[in-house]
Amino acid sequence: MQLDGVNIGVAITGSFCTFDKIKIEIINLVEKGANVLPIFSFNAATINTRFGNASEFVKEIEKITQNTAVRTIEDAEPLGPKGLVDIMIVAPCSGNTLAKLSNGITDTPVLMAAKAHIRNNKPLVIAVSTNDALGLNLQNIGTLLNTKGIYFVPFGQDNSSGKPKSMIAVTGMIIPTLKLALDGIQIQPIIHCPNMK
């Protein structure tokens, strides 16, 4: 499936070290003709880190997508009833968001948007970025892998010697994953080799 004219929700959570890579993929989606609706968790929209200023990043993404970002639970809730997006991706998906999503918690704009979206039986894609993927969050990843309508961007260990429980999605695989997920297909292999690109 091509992405031209497809409405894609890109939900950004607080794995700040991956923001530059996610921005590149948002640019790629827009260049392919997708209409991208940015959605921010409270943390992603407000916390300044050594990786950048939060408000500047939000403005930059809004400029790239030409859409006002969803930043509140109230603004996220209509995504389901109004059917505003054809597919949604949580990228990056932090360990905190993974845990809450797998347990049905909806206390951020991203989680509310995901809940509202999947109730329409439309695909939800996860781009993992967490230091405890092979620790406390492994069970949550397993739950989501076995949930109908949820798809994963291929992911693998990003620093097996320094952070052996950490795993991160291969952002360059976001577009192929979205294309297949629109057809109900999980891209393979899901687990990527350590020498990720």
Phi, psi and chi 1 to 4 in degrees:
 res  aa     phi    psi   chi1   chi2   chi3   chi4
   1 MET       -  137.7  162.1  130.0   -1.1      -
   2 GLN   -86.2  161.8  -62.1  -54.4  -52.7      -
   3 LEU  -103.3   -3.1  -61.3  178.5      -      -
   4 ASP   -62.1  121.5 -173.9   28.6      -      -
   5 GLY    83.3   -1.8      -      -      -      -
   6 VAL   -81.4  135.4  175.7      -      -      -
   7 ASN   -88.8  115.3  -63.2  -50.6      -      -
   8 ILE  -119.9  122.5  -57.8  174.7      -      -
   9 GLY   -86.1  123.8      -      -      -      -
  10 VAL  -111.5  107.8  176.5      -      -      -
  11 ALA   -99.3  121.8      -      -      -      -
  12 ILE  -109.8  124.8  -60.7  169.3      -      -
  13 THR  -115.1  179.0   71.3      -      -      -
  14 GLY   -80.2   45.7      -      -      -      -
  15 SER   -97.8   79.6 -178.2      -      -      -
  16 PHE   -62.1  -28.5  -56.2   98.7      -      -
  17 CYS   -66.6  -15.4   61.1      -      -      -
  18 THR  -101.7    1.4   61.9      -      -      -
  19 PHE   -58.6  -40.8  -79.7   10.7      -      -
  20 ASP   -62.5  -40.3  -76.0  -14.8      -      -
  21 LYS   -67.3  -38.4  -69.1 -180.0  179.5  179.6
  22 ILE   -66.7  -39.2  -62.9  -56.3      -      -
  23 LYS   -59.0  -41.4 -178.8  175.4   71.5  174.8
  24 ILE   -59.9  -43.2  -69.3  168.8      -      -
  25 GLU   -70.0  -32.2  -65.0  -50.3  -46.3      -
  26 ILE   -65.1  -43.0  -70.3  173.0      -      -
  27 ILE   -59.1  -44.1  -68.3  169.3      -      -
  28 ASN   -61.7  -40.3  -70.1  -21.3      -      -
  29 LEU   -63.6  -44.4  -72.8  170.3      -      -
  30 VAL   -63.4  -40.7  170.5      -      -      -
  31 GLU   -64.9  -26.1  -71.3  178.1  -12.8      -
  32 LYS   -85.2    3.8  -69.0 -169.4  176.3  -62.4
  33 GLY    92.8    7.0      -      -      -      -
  34 ALA   -75.9  148.0      -      -      -      -
  35 ASN   -94.5  110.0  175.2   39.6      -      -
  36 VAL  -101.5  123.5  175.8      -      -      -
  37 LEU  -103.5  110.1  176.1   64.6      -      -
  38 PRO   -79.2  140.5   24.9  -27.2      -      -
  39 ILE  -132.1  130.6  -55.8  155.0      -      -
  40 PHE  -119.0  138.7  -75.6   84.5      -      -
  41 SER   -70.6  163.6   70.1      -      -      -
  42 PHE   -56.5  -44.4  -66.1  129.2      -      -
  43 ASN   -65.8  -44.9  -72.2  -14.0      -      -
  44 ALA   -62.7  -31.2      -      -      -      -
  45 ALA   -86.8  -14.0      -      -      -      -
  46 THR  -128.3  -19.6   60.5      -      -      -
  47 ILE   -92.1  121.6  -64.7  177.6      -      -
  48 ASN   -85.4  135.5  -60.4  -38.5      -      -
  49 THR  -134.4 -179.6   70.9      -      -      -
  50 ARG   -66.1  -11.6   62.6 -171.1  172.4   95.8
  51 PHE   -89.4   -8.0  -61.3  103.6      -      -
  52 GLY   148.1  173.1      -      -      -      -
  53 ASN   -88.0  128.8  178.5  -82.0      -      -
  54 ALA   -62.5  -49.7      -      -      -      -
  55 SER   -65.4  -34.8   62.7      -      -      -
  56 GLU   -67.0  -38.4  -71.3  177.8    5.6      -
  57 PHE   -65.7  -43.3 -177.8   65.6      -      -
  58 VAL   -59.1  -46.8  172.0      -      -      -
  59 LYS   -61.6  -39.0  -71.8  176.2 -174.5  174.9
  60 GLU   -64.3  -43.8 -169.0  173.4    7.8      -
  61 ILE   -66.6  -38.8  -62.8  -59.2      -      -
  62 GLU   -62.7  -39.5  -72.1 -179.9  -34.4      -
  63 LYS   -66.1  -41.9 -177.0  176.8 -179.9 -178.6
  64 ILE   -63.7  -44.8  -67.7  166.5      -      -
  65 THR   -86.1  -17.7   62.7      -      -      -
  66 GLN    60.9   29.3  -65.4  -65.3  -62.9      -
  67 ASN  -132.6  142.8  -77.5  -44.7      -      -
  68 THR   -71.9  132.2  -58.6      -      -      -
  69 ALA   -71.0  144.0      -      -      -      -
  70 VAL   -82.1  122.3  171.7      -      -      -
  71 ARG  -129.7    2.6  -72.0 -170.8  -95.5 -178.2
  72 THR  -130.3  157.0   67.0      -      -      -
  73 ILE   -62.4  -38.8  -69.1  174.1      -      -
  74 GLU   -61.8  -38.9  -66.2   86.7  -12.8      -
  75 ASP   -76.8  -22.9  -71.6  -19.5      -      -
  76 ALA   -79.8  -32.5      -      -      -      -
  77 GLU   -57.1  -39.5 -167.2  -83.5  -26.0      -
  78 PRO   -67.8  -10.9  -21.1   33.2      -      -
  79 LEU   -54.9  -36.8  -94.6   70.0      -      -
  80 GLY   -73.1  -61.8      -      -      -      -
  81 PRO   -56.8  -35.9  -24.7   32.8      -      -
  82 LYS   -90.3   -7.0  -66.5 -176.0  178.5  179.4
  83 GLY    55.8   48.6      -      -      -      -
  84 LEU   -73.5  -23.8  -63.0  179.3      -      -
  85 VAL  -129.3  150.8  -65.4      -      -      -
  86 ASP   -85.0  -30.3  -56.6  -53.9      -      -
  87 ILE  -151.9  149.8 -171.5  168.6      -      -
  88 MET  -129.2  143.1 -177.8  179.6  -61.7      -
  89 ILE  -126.9  133.4  178.9  168.4      -      -
  90 VAL   -96.6  107.7 -176.1      -      -      -
  91 ALA  -148.4  112.7      -      -      -      -
  92 PRO   -77.7  151.8   30.7  -35.9      -      -
  93 CYS  -104.8  106.2 -174.8      -      -      -
  94 SER   -69.3  164.4   66.9      -      -      -
  95 GLY   -61.3  -37.1      -      -      -      -
  96 ASN   -60.9  -45.6 -172.6   50.6      -      -
  97 THR   -68.4  -40.0  -61.8      -      -      -
  98 LEU   -55.1  -49.1  -89.9  171.9      -      -
  99 ALA   -62.6  -44.3      -      -      -      -
 100 LYS   -69.1  -41.3  -69.7 -178.9  176.1 -177.8
 101 LEU   -61.1  -42.9 -176.4   61.1      -      -
 102 SER   -71.2  -15.8   70.5      -      -      -
 103 ASN  -111.5   13.4  -74.2  -77.1      -      -
 104 GLY    72.0   24.8      -      -      -      -
 105 ILE   -91.6  133.8  -61.8  169.8      -      -
 106 THR  -129.3   65.7   54.2      -      -      -
 107 ASP  -111.2   17.5   61.4   -6.3      -      -
 108 THR  -137.6  162.3   72.8      -      -      -
 109 PRO   -57.4  -38.2  -26.5   35.2      -      -
 110 VAL   -64.5  -45.8  166.2      -      -      -
 111 LEU   -66.7  -39.1  -69.0  161.5      -      -
 112 MET   -65.4  -41.9  176.9   56.1   75.8      -
 113 ALA   -61.9  -42.9      -      -      -      -
 114 ALA   -63.1  -45.1      -      -      -      -
 115 LYS   -61.9  -46.0  174.9 -174.1  175.2 -179.0
 116 ALA   -63.4  -35.5      -      -      -      -
 117 HIS   -72.1  -48.7  174.4   71.8      -      -
 118 ILE   -72.4  -16.4   59.2  178.3      -      -
 119 ARG   -66.9  -17.2   81.0  179.1 -155.4  174.9
 120 ASN   -91.3    9.5  -67.7  -26.9      -      -
 121 ASN    58.6   37.4  -66.3  -42.5      -      -
 122 LYS  -105.9  154.2  -68.4 -178.3  178.1  179.1
 123 PRO   -69.7  139.0   20.8  -30.1      -      -
 124 LEU  -118.1  127.2  176.0   68.6      -      -
 125 VAL  -110.7  139.3  176.2      -      -      -
 126 ILE  -115.0  128.5  -55.8  -65.9      -      -
 127 ALA  -113.6   94.1      -      -      -      -
 128 VAL   -61.4  140.2  170.3      -      -      -
 129 SER  -154.3   92.1 -178.4      -      -      -
 130 THR  -151.1  143.2  174.8      -      -      -
 131 ASN   -76.7   -9.9  -73.5  -34.4      -      -
 132 ASP  -123.3   33.4   68.0  -17.1      -      -
 133 ALA   -60.6  -35.3      -      -      -      -
 134 LEU  -100.6   18.2  -65.6  176.2      -      -
 135 GLY  -121.0 -122.1      -      -      -      -
 136 LEU   -62.3  -27.8  -68.4  173.1      -      -
 137 ASN   -87.2   -3.7 -109.4  -44.6      -      -
 138 LEU   -60.5  -40.2 -175.8   57.8      -      -
 139 GLN   -62.7  -39.9  179.0  177.3  -12.9      -
 140 ASN   -68.1  -38.4  -62.3  -43.7      -      -
 141 ILE   -61.6  -44.0  -69.4  171.3      -      -
 142 GLY   -59.9  -41.5      -      -      -      -
 143 THR   -61.0  -46.1  -63.6      -      -      -
 144 LEU   -70.9  -34.7  -65.1  173.3      -      -
 145 LEU   -61.0  -29.1  -81.6  169.3      -      -
 146 ASN   -99.9   15.4  -75.8  -66.7      -      -
 147 THR  -101.1  126.1  -59.8      -      -      -
 148 LYS   -59.5  135.4 -176.7  179.0  179.5 -178.3
 149 GLY    88.2   -2.0      -      -      -      -
 150 ILE  -109.8  131.6  -66.3 -178.3      -      -
 151 TYR  -126.5  154.2  -55.4   85.9      -      -
 152 PHE  -118.6  136.6  -83.4   73.9      -      -
 153 VAL   -70.0  136.8  176.5      -      -      -
 154 PRO   -51.3  139.2  -29.1   36.5      -      -
 155 PHE  -142.2  159.8   59.3   98.6      -      -
 156 GLY  -161.2  177.7      -      -      -      -
 157 GLN   -69.4  128.5  -70.4  175.4  -79.4      -
 158 ASP   -96.2  -17.1   53.3  -52.3      -      -
 159 ASN  -157.0   76.0 -176.8   -2.5      -      -
 160 SER   -66.1  -25.5   58.5      -      -      -
 161 SER   -86.1  -42.6   58.6      -      -      -
 162 GLY   -84.1  -34.1      -      -      -      -
 163 LYS  -137.1   75.9  -60.8 -171.9  -63.9 -179.4
 164 PRO   -64.2  -17.2   21.1  -32.0      -      -
 165 LYS   -98.2   -2.5  -65.5 -178.0  179.8  179.0
 166 SER   -83.1  138.8  176.5      -      -      -
 167 MET  -139.9  150.0  -62.4 -174.7   86.4      -
 168 ILE  -143.3  146.7 -170.3  168.9      -      -
 169 ALA   -72.3  151.5      -      -      -      -
 170 VAL   -85.0   99.8 -175.8      -      -      -
 171 THR   -61.9  -28.3   53.3      -      -      -
 172 GLY   -65.9  -10.4      -      -      -      -
 173 MET   -99.3    5.8  -65.0  -62.8  -68.4      -
 174 ILE   -61.8  -49.1  -76.5  176.1      -      -
 175 ILE   -64.4  -47.9  -72.2  176.5      -      -
 176 PRO   -58.8  -35.8  -22.2   31.6      -      -
 177 THR   -65.6  -44.2  -57.2      -      -      -
 178 LEU   -61.4  -44.0  -71.4  169.1      -      -
 179 LYS   -59.5  -45.3  -72.6  179.8  177.2  179.3
 180 LEU   -71.2  -39.0  -74.0  175.1      -      -
 181 ALA   -62.0  -33.4      -      -      -      -
 182 LEU   -61.9  -24.6  -78.2  163.4      -      -
 183 ASP   -98.5    8.7  -70.8  -33.0      -      -
 184 GLY    78.5   24.3      -      -      -      -
 185 ILE  -117.8  132.3  -59.6  168.5      -      -
 186 GLN   -84.2  122.2  168.9   63.2   59.0      -
 187 ILE   -61.6  147.0 -163.7  168.4      -      -
 188 GLN  -129.6  151.8  -63.1  -69.2  -16.3      -
 189 PRO   -75.0  152.4   28.7  -34.4      -      -
 190 ILE   -77.9  -42.0  -61.3  173.2      -      -
 191 ILE   -88.7  119.7  -55.8  -58.9      -      -
 192 HIS   -95.2  152.5 -160.9  -87.3      -      -
 193 CYS   -66.5  155.6   68.6      -      -      -
 194 PRO   -57.2  -33.0  -23.8   34.2      -      -
 195 ASN   -81.6   69.3  -62.4  -40.0      -      -
 196 MET   -78.5  151.7  -62.4 -170.7  -56.2      -
 197 LYS  -121.4      -  -56.0 -143.1  167.5  141.5
